[in-house]
Amino acid sequence: MLIQCMGIKMGKYFGTDGFRGEANVDLTVVHAYKVGRFLGYYFGREHKAKIIIGKDTRRSSYMFEYALVSGLTASGADVYLLHVTPTPSVSYVVRSENFDCGIMISASHNPYYDNGIKVINSDGYKLETEVEELIEEYIDKEVDDIPLATGVDIGRTVDYSVGRHRYIGYLMSLATRSFKGVKVGLDLSNGSATTVAKGVFDALGAKTYTISNEPDGTNINNNCGSTHIEVLQKYVIDNGLDIGFAYDGDADRCLAVDDKGNIIDGDLILYLCGTYLKERGELSNNTVVTTIMSNIGLYKAFDKAGILYEKTTVGDKYVNENMVANGHTLGGEQSGHIIFSKHATTGDGILTSLILMEVMLEKKQKLSELVSKVKMYPQLLVNVKVFDKPTAKNDEDVKEAVKKITRELGDDGRILVRESGTEQVLRVMVEAQTEEKCRKYVYEVVDILKDKGYVKED
């Protein structure tokens, strides 16, 4: 049994997944300009900085792109534009083509009116916390002490869509067999995957069906993609497809749907890929890195398969840090961020799809057959909007309720109360043997939060 009440260390502006908030409310065009100004200066202290930018399909992404470019070039950096592209493509291009850093403009699975700025270092990983803190200090300064570039030192902007095409070529090169004859459904979430995924699957021979493939700036993640997997479930069944994949707004997540319309979440993906890599002798240290949100059923399945596992706090950033520190090759989250360190430095939804296809084709079994032996525990997660996350989470009555529920669940479940790293919410999750128990215990905590006045009413 595992019980955790987790807090997440965050800066004033940067959380676990960059600087995120409602466009021009929490994250403004001035913030973006200042981020650009600082990064252009910071990476240009010893040479002319080369920085690459990608974005998703939100209406505000263009505004933030132009603001970042203005700040970067004003500080002397040359800026290369990938345009609409997945987050993992930025990581790939940064590390493979010697850029000083990369910037992805996206709020991932959030609604269109939110946006975010993710900064990626030259090795393709998320920017170091120390540098994020320096950016925050600069944003809050009343006096701009970074010099403006002049004359030939002013930076330039370069169309670099070729970088996205190279990423597409790289994905295709990783496929080990043809997808000919396989009917594949793709929910592109009206986001970044629209520029990449269908072309990859078509080129590999799949009979590809797409939905949510018409972004208009406001429909990203709107009743589609990995956060609304029920849409793809119905589509797979209605069209008699062999498999379906759903991405989030910036395509660093992937969830799958099997031939029977069942959800294959991140935990099941970790099981399928972990056992497959183990059989092939490619699972380094015989270990998979998970987060504290992973289902008890996954750990029981790993125990039966003889696979070791480690647990980190929630966030692919922390999964990746563990993998790098310990030399592990596979890790991920229940939400669908899956990292294959042999091929990528971040979660990559389309790469995850390709490896799942490889597992299915190599095993010559349907996805529903491959996961049939894994029994997942019922799990209920409720997001509670609160005025102050730390105060609500650390309330004595909340902590006492968590202790009581922990005792009552024993070894047959767990409760987890944690602060979101990207939103002003507490996440209350219970895992138990029945859905009734999950609901009972989750709402015991939620009701206390409401009674104590911590909850923001919609």
Secondary structure, 3 states (H helix, E strand, C coil): CCCEEECCCCCCCEECCEEEEEECCCECHHHHHHHHHHHHHHCCCCCCCEEEEEECCCHHHHHHHHHHHHHHHHCCCEEEEEEECCHHHHHHHHHHCCCCEEEEECCCCCCCCEEEEEEEECCCCECCHHHHHHHHHHHHCCCCCCCCCCHHHCCCEEECHHHHHHHHHHHHHHCCCCCCCCEEEEECCCCHHHHCHHHHHHHCCCEEEEECCCCCCCCCCCCCHHHHHHHHHHHHHHCCCCEEEEECCCCCCEEEECCCCCEECHHHHHHHHHHHHHHCCCCHHHEEEEECCCCHHHHHHHHHHCCEEEEECCCHHHHHHHHHHHCCCEEECCCCCEEECCCCCCCCHHHHHHHHHHHHHHHCCCHHHHCCCCCCCCEEEEEEEECCHHHHHCCHHHHHHHHHHHHHHHHHCEEEEEECCCCCEEEEEEECCCHHHHHHHHHHHHHHHHHCCCECCC
